[in-house]
Amino acid sequence: MLGSLTLGECASGLADAESIEVADKASLREVYDARVLETLRDASEPLSPAEVQERIGGTAQEARTALQRLAAARKIRRTWKSRGHHGYLVA
């Protein structure tokens, strides 16, 4: 959020609606990522992005992006499920 503030907003202490929306999106991402992580922990096998989406909702892109964020943070790891299809599980 700090990167999206202007000098005027920093000086006045007031942020515009767009800056607040960015902060809200970040907190929504954190909540979604936590749900993805919990779903993977509860699964008995690696889950594909489509399976994650089916279990917690959201769009296919949201699920894929969340899985990529979690893998980059080394909270989960990518593994091969079968014949070229991959899944994710908790690291």
HELIX and SHEET records of a PDB file:
HELIX    1   1 LEU A    2  SER A    4  5                                   3    
HELIX    2   2 LEU A    7  SER A   12  1                                   6    
HELIX    3   3 ALA A   17  ASP A   42  1                                  26    
HELIX    4   4 PRO A   49  ILE A   56  1                                   8    
HELIX    5   5 ALA A   60  ALA A   72  1                                  13    
SHEET    1   A 2 ILE A  76  SER A  82  0                                        
SHEET    2   A 2 HIS A  85  VAL A  90 -1                                        
END                                                                             
